[in-house]
Each structure stands twice: as structure tokens, then as C-alpha cells.
């Protein structure tokens, strides 16, 4: 039984993420997929389609854009900023 479960898990791991992802340079990209979904949501909210809040859609779009472009995003009560590119091995700084 355990051998069968391991075989199924290995088979799933070989195939990768079983989600339809947007391809970037021939590889499925989660960050690009979420970026495109947030873009569509933002556009729909601007045209008042459904019950979408434009400000929340814009915040989600900016966050996804920063994720895709590898930038730091800071939301506070008084400040919104997009920082420099994240270093590959730098730990997150807690303020």
C-alpha cells in the first residue's frame, strides 16, 4: 500500500503543478499567471463588472506586479512603496 502511494506521489511530482499556468520562456510561471489574473480583475473592476472593489483590485494588481518583477512591496497605514529588487539569498527583514 505504501509503495503504491509513493509511486503516485512520484508520478505527480514528475508532472509538476497540475494547474493551467501561463508559460514564460517555455516554463509554467505561477507569478505571471497571478499577475495576468490580477490584471483582468483590475480591468473588470474599473468597468464595474460584478461586485469588485477597484481599490482592492488595484492593490492586488500592484502586489502581483511586484511579485512578478521581483520587487519589495510595503503597505502601511501612511505609506505605500515599491522597493528595490530582492536579493536571491537575503533574509526578509522584520521591522
C-alpha positions as CSV (number, residue, x, y, z in Angstrom):
1,X,0.0,0.0,0.0
2,X,2.8,2.5,0.9
3,X,4.7,1.6,-2.2
4,X,1.6,2.4,-4.3
5,X,1.2,5.8,-2.5
6,X,4.9,6.6,-3.1
7,X,4.5,5.6,-6.8
8,X,1.5,8.0,-7.2
9,X,3.4,10.8,-5.4
10,X,6.5,10.4,-7.6
11,X,4.3,10.4,-10.7
12,X,2.6,13.6,-9.6
13,X,6.0,15.2,-8.7
14,X,7.4,14.4,-12.2
15,X,4.5,16.1,-13.9
16,X,4.8,19.3,-11.8
17,X,1.9,21.6,-10.8
18,X,-1.4,20.2,-12.1
19,X,-2.7,23.7,-12.9
20,X,-3.0,25.6,-16.2
21,X,-0.2,28.1,-16.0
22,X,0.8,30.9,-18.3
23,X,4.1,29.9,-19.9
24,X,7.1,32.2,-19.7
25,X,10.2,31.2,-21.7
26,X,8.7,27.7,-22.1
27,X,8.1,27.1,-18.4
28,X,4.9,27.5,-16.4
29,X,5.0,30.6,-14.3
30,X,2.8,30.9,-11.2
31,X,3.8,34.6,-10.7
32,X,2.9,35.5,-14.3
33,X,-0.4,33.6,-14.1
34,X,-1.4,35.5,-10.9
35,X,-0.2,38.8,-12.5
36,X,-2.5,38.2,-15.5
37,X,-5.4,37.2,-13.3
38,X,-5.0,40.4,-11.2
39,X,-4.8,42.5,-14.4
40,X,-8.1,41.0,-15.6
41,X,-9.7,41.6,-12.2
42,X,-8.5,45.2,-12.1
43,X,-9.9,45.9,-15.6
44,X,-13.2,44.3,-14.7
45,X,-13.4,46.4,-11.5
46,X,-12.8,49.6,-13.5
47,X,-15.8,48.8,-15.7
48,X,-17.8,47.9,-12.6
49,X,-18.4,44.3,-13.7
50,X,-19.7,42.3,-10.8
51,X,-19.1,43.3,-7.2
52,X,-15.4,44.2,-7.4
53,X,-13.8,46.9,-5.4
54,X,-11.4,49.0,-7.6
55,X,-9.0,49.9,-4.8
56,X,-8.6,46.3,-3.6
57,X,-8.2,45.1,-7.2
58,X,-5.5,47.8,-7.7
59,X,-3.7,46.8,-4.5
60,X,-3.8,43.1,-5.6
61,X,-2.5,44.1,-9.1
62,X,0.4,46.1,-7.8
63,X,1.4,43.4,-5.4
64,X,1.3,40.8,-8.1
65,X,3.2,43.0,-10.5
66,X,5.9,43.5,-7.8
67,X,6.0,39.7,-7.2
68,X,6.4,39.0,-11.0
69,X,9.1,41.7,-11.3
70,X,10.9,40.6,-8.1
71,X,10.4,43.8,-6.1
72,X,9.6,44.5,-2.5
73,X,6.2,46.0,-1.7
74,X,5.4,47.8,1.5
75,X,1.8,48.7,2.6
76,X,1.3,50.6,5.8
77,X,-1.4,53.0,7.0
78,X,0.5,56.1,5.8
79,X,2.8,54.7,3.1
80,X,2.8,52.6,0.0
81,X,6.1,51.9,-1.7
82,X,7.7,49.5,-4.1
83,X,11.3,48.9,-3.2
84,X,14.4,47.6,-4.9
85,X,14.8,44.2,-6.3
86,X,15.1,41.4,-3.8
87,X,18.5,39.7,-3.4
88,X,18.4,36.0,-4.1
89,X,19.8,34.9,-0.7
90,X,18.9,37.8,1.5
91,X,16.6,37.0,4.5
92,X,13.4,39.0,5.0
93,X,13.9,42.0,7.3
94,X,11.4,42.4,10.1
95,X,10.7,46.0,11.0
